[in-house]
Structure formats: structure tokens, C-alpha cells
Amino acid sequence: MDEHRDGHGGEDRRDQATDGDSRAGAGQDPAPQAGPCQAGPRQPDEPRVDATDTLDPPDTADTPEIPDNTPETLEPTDTPDPPDITPETPEPTDIPDTTPDPPDTPSEPLEPPKPPEPPAPAHPPAAPRSPTRSWRRRTVRGVCVALVLLLLPVLTAETALRLNYTGDPAPGTRTRHHDALWLGHAWVDGRKSGKDVTALAARLRGSGIRDLYVHSGPLEHDGTLPPSAYRKARWLTGALHRQLPGVRVQAWLGDTLASESPDGLRLERPATRAAIAASTRRILDAGFEGAHFDLEPLHSGDRDYLCLLDDLRALTRSRHALLSVAAHQIDPLPAFHSFWGTTTGHPKWWSQSYFGQVARRVDQIAVMSYDTMQPLASLYGGYVAEQTALALEVTPRTTDLLMGLPFFHENRFGHRARAETVPAAVRGVRLGLSRTDAGRARFGVALYVDFAATEADWRAYQEDWAG
């Protein structure tokens, strides 16, 4: 492409130069047709005359006579010398060069001039939005709004928990000698010996622990309990009574309910409830002084559970035994168990009203105030303070209310060992008790569990609560 443009440009320049020469001669006398200074084209037979040769004068004898009316011509002798045929080039200062310069021929074809651009508006119009980009923007905006709506109540609640952890507990908000301890199954299946009983008695002596919940189950899904599950029960109760007079030993019975899976204990069946009552009667015959039930997951408002408690309460009272239960936590926000159950399928919490219904049917109720999903010790302590206050508000004064302490260390969903500590829990219990009912007599803490506890856990319990 470039080579063709250069070639055509050269031809144009030559043509323009020729036209310029023609235009330069305009306005001057025309040159003679065949003068000595301008020879025409040479004919084939015409001898060539060189410009340097001297022309001879014409022969007058052969010249015809000129009529009178013919202008007089010059004599031969008066014929001037032939002029110099070499053209003289005028000096630039004498004769100006009137030949116009050939226009510059661009190497590329000239483009037509562009029309002037219109002035830019003050506010340029926005480019049309892509449907995909608009959809993506709406989706992101919707997700952000949903997160704000979800997180705002949570952040508000967490801030309230942190404020709950501030302040100083009231004087005297310490043990009332109604505390309890969960013990593992090794105490009734033959793995523990008399030395272990002696060591346990030495640790508990002088503390506020009054009740021991010894794991003696679990129940079968039909409500029955095989005697092999608690074969060393009578030996244990006798040994503990000798070492620790006044301490009550209860059988800790539990099972998984079929509330969130097809397998498990079904309290809606009258036969199942009757089997549980029969199992309770047998463990009381084995020497236990009460029955402690931990049935999970137990949804708030379960009427079948309340019916079971009514049946068991009648039985234990007739045997002068204790009936106690492990209870779920209370809604930290109104109806929070409904929201959580809808979104996760696991309600986890009880309503405060349902908690009160359970507390009125038992002798002891122990809140499992751990596995709270709190990331910091201060938030966990504030949460325990709130749970303590909520439970005190609906628990009758005739029922022992116990708040659970985490004597175990795990890191999993719902539980952070660095956050859920014994010192944080004890401080939270004291703050909740101080603000709600500092003089409540039938109140204590329950330690979960003996086989996972560390010396630091026991020391914190002794110094912060029992000391």
C-alpha cells in the first residue's frame, strides 16, 4: 500500500511542474514557431543545425523582388549576428520565479475533513447498563441488606452481653452449699476403686457440693434400663456416704430423643413413659437417692416431657427421693428458639415460660450454660449472667436452681475453650444473682464433668465461688 501511494505521488509532481511552466509563460510574447533559438521537431530529411554553427546570409540573386507594398527588409550586410542560442538563466534577483510550488503530495491519501465534534454536555449521559451487571448489582445489594438485617440484632445482643459482664458482684454471692457435680460412668461399671472414692471425698470435703449425678445409663430407646449399666451402684453409694456424710448420690439417666431424627426415645408413646418410670423405680431400689434426667434434644413446649415429669414426680415423692433434670438454655432474645429452629432445624433454647413449667415439676433444675457459641470470655460471662437472671425470674423458691460450669475443654462449633472458662462462668453467675435475687437460698452451680476437669478448673471453682 505505501509503495503504490509513493509512485502515484511522483507522477503528480511531474505533471504539476509542467503545468507550472506553461503558466509561467503566460503574459509574455509567444516564441517563434521555428526560430533559431527554438527548433521544432526534426524531420527525417532535414539536416540538423547545431546551435554553434554560423548561419550564412541568404543568396540575394535568387531572392524574388519584393513589391513596393512589401515592407522593406534589412540589407544582408546589415543582418545582425545570430544570437546566442544558449538560453540565459536570469538571476533570481532580476526575474522573480513566478512558478508556483507544486503542492505537497502526502504519502497517504488525504482523508476528508472530520466534522467538528459537538460540545460535551455538562453531565454526559450514562452508558446503557448491561442486564447481567444490573442483575449482579441487585443481587449483591440484596445480600448486603439481608446480612445487615441478620447481623444487626446479633451485634446488638453481643454488645448487651458485654455490658452484662461489667460491674462488681454483690457481697455474699457465693456458694450456698447446694452445688452439684456430674460424674462419669466409670464410677458404677467397676473401673473405679476405693482409693478413687477416697481421693474424690478429699477434693469435695469443705466445698459446696451436695449432690452427685452419677452416669448410670443410657436408657434404651424404649425406656428400659438394663441392670448391667449400674451394677456397682450400691457399692458406690455406700462408700460415698461413709466418706462424705450428707452428700446425695443420684442416678444420671439420659438418651437421645427422636425429635430431630427417626431413631431415639419417643416420649409421645405412653408405653415409653411407663418404661422410664419403671427404670426409675429400679435405680432407687439399687441405693440411689434420686434420679437426674438429661434427655436431648428436647424442644421448647414439648407437652409429652411435662407429662413424664408429672409421672416421675409422683414416684419420687412416694419414695422420698429427688427428681432433677438438666435443662436447655433460655431464649437470649424473645422467641429466638423459633427462629433458630426454623433456620437450622435445631431449636436448642427453651422459652422462659417453658423453663418455668419444667422448674415447677422438679426438685432441682440444672441449666446447661455452656456450648453457647460465644467467642470471648467476656461475652460468655455476660451470657451466663443473662441466663442466671432469666432462670431466677421463673424458678420457684422451692426448687434448687443450678447453673452449669464448663469443667471440660473442647474446640468445636458452639464451644470455644478459651472463651467458656470457669472464671468467666462463675463471675457471670455472681453478677446475675446479684442483679436478680442475691438472697436466693436454694441456688448453686453444677460442675460438668469430673473426668475432663483440670486442676485450674477446681482451683477457680474453689477460689471464686466456694471459698
LOKOLBA-145936 format. One record per residue (C-alpha): residue number from 1; x, y, z. Coordinates in steps of 0.5 Angstrom, whole numbers. Each point is the difference from the previous one (the first is absolute). Layout:
BEGIN
   k    px    py    pz
 NUM     X     Y     Z
...
***
This chain:
BEGIN
   k    px    py    pz
   1     0     0     0
   2     5     5     2
   3     4    -1    -7
   4    -6     1    -4
   5    -1     7     3
   6     7     2    -1
   7     0    -2    -7
   8    -6     4    -2
   9     2     6     4
  10     7     0    -4
  11    -4     1    -6
  12    -5     5     2
  13     6     4     2
  14     3     0    -7
  15    -7     2    -3
  16    -1     6     4
  17     7     2    -1
  18    -1     0    -8
  19    -7     4     2
  20     4     5     3
  21     5     1    -5
  22    -6     1    -5
  23    -3     5     5
  24     7     4     1
  25     0     1    -8
  26    -7     4     0
  27     0     7    -1
  28     7     0    -4
  29     1     1    -7
  30    -1    -7    -4
  31     6    -3    -2
  32     1    -1    -8
  33    -2    -6    -3
  34     6    -2    -2
  35     6     5     1
  36     7    -2     2
  37    -1     0     7
  38    -6    -5     0
  39     1    -5    -5
  40    -6    -4    -2
  41     0    -8     0
  42     5    -2    -5
  43    -3    -3    -7
  44     3    -6    -2
  45     4     3    -6
  46     1     7     3
  47     7     1     2
  48     2     1     7
  49     2     7     1
  50     5     1     6
  51    -1     6     4
  52     7     1     0
  53     0     1    -8
  54     0     7    -3
  55    -5     1    -5
  56     1     2    -7
  57    -3     6    -3
  58    -5    -2    -5
  59     1     1    -7
  60    -3     6    -3
  61     0    -2    -7
  62    -5    -5     1
  63    -4     5     4
  64    -6     2    -3
  65    -2     7    -1
  66    -4     3     6
  67    -6     4    -3
  68     0     7     3
  69    -5    -1     5
  70     4    -5     3
  71     4     2     6
  72     7     2    -1
  73     5    -5     2
  74     6     0     3
  75     6     0    -4
  76     5    -6     0
  77     5     4     3
  78    -4     3     5
  79    -2    -7     2
  80     2    -1     7
  81     4    -5     3
  82    -4    -6     2
  83    -2     0     7
  84     3    -5     5
  85    -5    -6     0
  86     2    -2     7
  87    -5     3     5
  88     2     4     5
  89    -3    -1     7
  90    -2     6     3
  91     3     1     7
  92    -5    -1     6
  93     0     8     2
  94    -1     2    -7
  95    -6    -4    -2
  96    -4    -3     5
  97    -2    -7     0
  98    -8     0    -1
  99    -1    -7    -1
 100    -4    -3     6
 101     3    -5     4
 102    -3    -7    -1
 103    -5    -2     6
 104     3    -5     4
 105    -3    -6    -1
 106    -1    -5     6
 107     3    -6     0
 108    -7    -3     2
 109    -7     2    -3
 110    -3     6     3
 111    -6    -1     5
 112    -6     4    -1
 113     0     5     6
 114    -4    -2     6
 115    -6     4     2
 116     1     4     7
 117    -2    -4     6
 118    -6     3     4
 119     2     3     7
 120     0    -5     5
 121    -6     0     5
 122     0     2     7
 123    -2    -6     2
 124     2    -6    -5
 125    -6    -5    -1
 126     2    -6     4
 127     1    -6    -4
 128    -5    -5    -1
 129     0    -6     6
 130     1    -7    -2
 131    -5    -4     2
 132     5    -5     3
 133     3     6     4
 134    -6     2     3
 135    -2    -7     2
 136     6    -1     3
 137     0     7     4
 138    -7    -1     2
 139     2    -7     3
 140     6     3     4
 141    -5     5     2
 142    -5    -5     3
 143     5    -4     3
 144     3     6     4
 145    -7     2     2
 146    -1    -7     3
 147     7     0     3
 148    -2     6     4
 149    -7    -2     2
 150     3    -6     2
 151     6     3     4
 152    -2     6     3
 153    -4    -4     5
 154     5    -4     2
 155     5     5     0
 156    -5     4     5
 157     0    -6     4
 158     7    -1     1
 159     1     7     2
 160    -5    -1     5
 161     3    -7     3
 162     7     4     0
 163    -4     5     4
 164    -3    -5     5
 165     7    -2     2
 166     2     7     3
 167     0     2     7
 168     1    -4     6
 169    -4    -6     3
 170    -3     2     7
 171     3    -3     6
 172    -2    -7     2
 173    -2    -2    -6
 174     4    -7     0
 175    -2    -7     2
 176    -6    -2     4
 177     2    -7     0
 178    -5    -2    -5
 179     5    -2    -5
 180     1    -6    -5
 181     5    -4    -4
 182    -1    -4    -6
 183     4    -7     1
 184     1    -5    -6
 185    -2    -7    -1
 186     7    -3     3
 187    -3     1     7
 188    -5    -5    -1
 189     3    -5    -5
 190     6    -3     4
 191     5     5    -2
 192     1     4     6
 193     2    -3     7
 194     0     2     7
 195     6     4    -1
 196    -3     5    -5
 197    -6     1     5
 198     5     2     5
 199     3     5    -5
 200    -7     3    -2
 201    -2     0     7
 202     6     4     2
 203    -1     5    -6
 204    -7     1     2
 205     0     1     7
 206     0     7     2
 207    -3     2    -7
 208    -7     2    -1
 209    -2    -6    -4
 210    -6    -4     3
 211    -3    -4    -6
 212     4    -5    -5
 213    -3    -2    -6
 214     3    -7    -2
 215    -1    -2    -7
 216    -4    -7     0
 217    -3     0    -7
 218    -1     1    -5
 219    -8    -2    -1
 220    -2    -5    -5
 221    -4     4    -6
 222    -6    -4     3
 223     1     3     7
 224     3    -6     3
 225     7    -1     4
 226     4    -6     1
 227     3    -1     7
 228     7    -1    -3
 229     0     7    -1
 230     0     2     7
 231     3    -7     3
 232     5     4     5
 233    -6     5     2
 234    -1    -3     7
 235     8     0     2
 236     1     7    -2
 237    -6     3     4
 238     2    -4     6
 239     8     2    -1
 240    -2     8    -1
 241    -5     0     6
 242     6    -2     4
 243     5     5    -3
 244    -5     5    -1
 245    -6     0     5
 246    -6     5    -2
 247     2    -1    -8
 248    -5    -2    -4
 249     1    -5    -6
 250    -5     0    -6
 251     0    -4    -6
 252     1     3    -6
 253    -4    -2    -6
 254    -1     2    -7
 255    -1    -2    -7
 256    -1     4    -7
 257    -7     2    -2
 258    -3    -2    -6
 259    -2     8    -1
 260     5     1    -6
 261     2    -7    -3
 262    -4    -6    -1
 263     4    -4     6
 264    -1     1     7
 265    -4     1     6
 266    -8     1    -1
 267    -3     4     5
 268    -7     0    -3
 269    -1    -7     1
 270    -3    -2     7
 271     4    -7     0
 272     7     4    -1
 273    -2     5     6
 274    -3    -6     4
 275     7    -4    -1
 276     4     6     2
 277    -4     0     7
 278     2    -7     1
 279     7     1    -1
 280     0     6     5
 281    -3    -5     5
 282     5    -5    -1
 283     6     5     1
 284    -3     3     6
 285     0    -8     2
 286     7     0    -1
 287     2     5     5
 288     0     7    -4
 289    -4     6     4
 290    -2     3    -6
 291    -1     0    -8
 292     3     5    -4
 293    -2     0    -8
 294     3     3    -6
 295    -4    -1    -6
 296     2     4    -6
 297    -1     3    -5
 298    -7     2     4
 299    -4     5    -4
 300    -3     6     4
 301    -7    -1     1
 302     0    -8     0
 303    -6    -2     4
 304     2    -7     0
 305     6     1     4
 306    -4     4     5
 307    -5    -6     1
 308     6    -4     1
 309     3     4     5
 310    -7     0     4
 311     0    -7     0
 312     7     0     3
 313    -1     5     5
 314    -6    -4     3
 315     5    -6     0
 316     6     3     3
 317    -4     4     5
 318    -3    -7     2
 319     7    -3     1
 320     2     7     4
 321     5     0    -6
 322     3     6    -4
 323    -2     2    -7
 324     4     4    -4
 325     1     2    -7
 326     6     3    -5
 327    -4     6    -4
 328     2     3    -6
 329     2     8     0
 330    -6     5     0
 331    -1     5    -6
 332     5     5     0
 333    -5     4    -5
 334    -7    -1     0
 335    -3    -6    -4
 336     8    -1    -2
 337    -1    -8     0
 338    -6     1    -5
 339     5     4    -5
 340     6    -5     1
 341    -5    -6     0
 342    -2     3    -7
 343     7     1    -3
 344     4    -6     3
 345    -6    -5     2
 346     3     0     7
 347    -3     5     5
 348     5    -1     5
 349    -3     5     5
 350    -7     0     4
 351    -4     6     1
 352     0     3     7
 353    -7    -2     1
 354     1    -8    -1
 355     6     0     4
 356    -4     3     6
 357    -5    -6    -2
 358     5    -5     1
 359     3     3     6
 360    -6     0     4
 361    -1    -8    -1
 362     7    -2     3
 363     4     1     6
 364     7     2    -4
 365     1     3    -7
 366     7     1    -2
 367     1     5    -6
 368     5    -3    -5
 369     3     7    -1
 370     6    -2    -5
 371     0    -1    -7
 372    -2     7    -1
 373     4     2    -7
 374     3     6     4
 375     7     2    -3
 376     2     3     6
 377     1    -1     8
 378    -4     7     1
 379    -5    -2    -5
 380    -1    -7     3
 381     0     3     7
 382    -5     5    -2
 383    -5    -5    -3
 384     1    -4     7
 385    -2     6     4
 386    -6     1    -5
 387    -2    -8     0
 388     0     1     8
 389    -4     5     0
 390    -5    -3    -4
 391    -1    -6     3
 392     0     3     7
 393    -6     4    -2
 394    -5    -6    -2
 395     3    -6     5
 396    -4    -1     7
 397     4     2     6
 398    -2    -8     2
 399     4    -2    -6
 400     8     0     0
 401     3     4    -6
 402     7    -2    -2
 403     4     3    -5
 404     5    -4    -4
 405     7     1     0
 406     5    -3    -6
 407     5    -5     3
 408     2    -2    -7
 409     4     3    -6
 410    -2    -1    -7
 411     0     4    -6
 412    -5    -1    -5
 413    -7     3    -3
 414    -3     3     6
 415     5     0     5
 416     7     3     1
 417     4    -2     6
 418     4     7     0
 419    -7     3     1
 420    -4    -4     4
 421     4    -1     6
 422    -1    -1     8
 423     2     7     2
 424    -5     3    -5
 425    -6    -4     1
 426     1     1     8
 427     0     8    -1
 428    -6    -1    -4
 429    -4    -4     5
 430     2     5     5
 431    -2     6    -4
 432    -7    -3    -2
 433    -1    -2     7
 434     2     7     3
 435    -5     4    -5
 436    -6    -5     1
 437     0    -4     6
 438     6     1     4
 439    -3    -3     6
 440    -3    -7    -3
 441     2    -5     5
 442    -1    -6    -5
 443     5     1    -5
 444     6    -2    -2
 445     5    -3    -6
 446     1    -6    -3
 447     7    -3    -3
 448     0    -3    -7
 449     4    -5     0
 450     4    -4     5
 451     5    -4    -5
 452     1     7    -4
 453     2     4     5
 454     7     3     2
 455     3     3     6
 456    -1     7    -3
 457    -8    -1     0
 458     0    -3     7
 459     4     6     3
 460    -4     5    -4
 461    -7    -3     3
 462     3     0     7
 463     3     7     0
 464    -5     4    -4
 465    -6    -4     3
 466     1    -5     5
 467     5     4     4
***
